[in-house]
Amino acid sequence: MNADLYGGADKVVVKVEAPGLVNNDFDISIVNNVLTISGEKQFQRETMKGEYRILECAYGRFSRSIPLDYEVDSDTAKASYDKGNIKN
């Protein structure tokens, strides 16, 4: 999961690429100024007959932890998911 982190003392923004997920596929937590995104990307087999010749997309459990350089109040932190990106 590729990530961008930017901000300063008053605001921190983390953007994580997460294509193919739906909102209930992942959890977000902040503990000791470490942001952790974890979950599971479900494999959905195509309904048409045939067999896979190439299977490169990643499926299964995942976790990504990002140390935050700033003090973050996890009670007021917000997150959104839009067009394959998680933004905190």
N, C-alpha and C positions, 0 to 999 in steps of 0.2 A: 504494500500500500504506500504509494508516494504521498508525501505531505509537504505543505508549506506552513511556516510559522512566522508571524510578524506581529508587531505591536510595541508597546512601551509600558511604562509603569501604570497607566490608567486603563489600558485595554490590550488584550492578547487575542489574536485570531489564529486559529489552526484550521487549515483546509486539507482534507484527506480525500484522495481519489478512491471511490468505492463503487465502481460500476456493477450493475446487475443485482444490487441488494435492494431489499424493501425494508421499510422502517422497523419491522419486528425481527429482522435478521441479525441485529447487532445491539450491543450495550456500550455505553460510554460512562467512564468514571474518572474522577480526579482524586487521587490520594497522594498526600505529601508532594504536591506540585508535579505529579506525573499523570499525564492524560493517557488513559488506556481505552482503546476501541477493540472490542472482541465480539465474536459471533460465529455464524456459520453460513456460508453461501451454499444454497441447495442446488443439487444437480437436477435439471429437468430434462428428461429424455424426450426427444422429438417423437411425435405420434406417428409419423410416416414410417413405412417399412424400410429396412436397410440397416447397415452397420456403419459405425464411425470409422473413417479412414484417418482423420486427424482429430485429436482431442487435446487442445492446448490451453483451454480456459481453466482457470483455477477454481476448484470447488472444495468444500469442506470447512473445517474450523480454521479460524485465523485470530491473530491478536497483534496489535501494534501499540507499543508504549512510547510516549514522547515526553521527555523531561521538559518542563516549562521553566524558563529562566526568571519568571516573575511570580510573586505571590498571587494565588488565585483562590477566590472564595467559591468553593464548589456548590454552595447553596444558592448562589445567584448566577452561576454560569449557565449559558444557554447553548443549545445545539440545534442545527437544522440539517435536513437532507434534501437535496434538490439536484436532479439531473446527474446522478452518479457521484455527487460530492457531499461529504459530511463537513459542515462548517461549525466550529465552536467559537 
